Amino acid sequence: MFSHITIGSNDIAASRKFYNATLGALGVASAEVNAKGRLVYATDTGRLIVTRPVNGQPATAANGGTIGFAAASEQAVDAWHAAGVANGGVTCEDPPGIRHLPTGDLYLAYLRDPTGNKLCALHRVKA
């Protein structure tokens, strides 16, 4: 359904450090700053683009918005969360762990990136 997600950043260097670490924990290659000053993380399933807002105004986090990243295991979720906290992220919501939902159990963790964007790493636990 999605081809890409773009989020704003006020500090591309801090965002690069944070996203290279957190997405690296999920097996995504590090990004370099491209000719337009943007970070582009690409996989077979989509792209995450981190950029200064093109209108020149400060970047702000979406109130109520969350970007979710698929993780291959509970250990990958934990590694993602630890990498985020160690690289400028702030933990939010409950600690990493299992959430029991009517649709099945999820193992997940939440962080806010250096700009305040809310992120989640999620692994669907097999029944």
SULPE-V391611 format. One record per run of one state. SS is the DSSP state (hx for helix, st for strand, lp for the rest). FROM is the first residue (numbers start at 0). TO is the last residue. Records with the same first field share a line. If there is no record, write none. Layout:
BEGIN
SS->FROM-TO + FROM-TO
END
This chain:
BEGIN
lp->0-2 + 8-10 + 25-31 + 33-37 + 43-44 + 51-65 + 70-72 + 86-88 + 91-95 + 101-102 + 112-116 + 124-126
st->3-7 + 32-32 + 38-42 + 45-50 + 66-69 + 89-90 + 96-100 + 103-111 + 117-123
hx->11-24 + 73-85
END
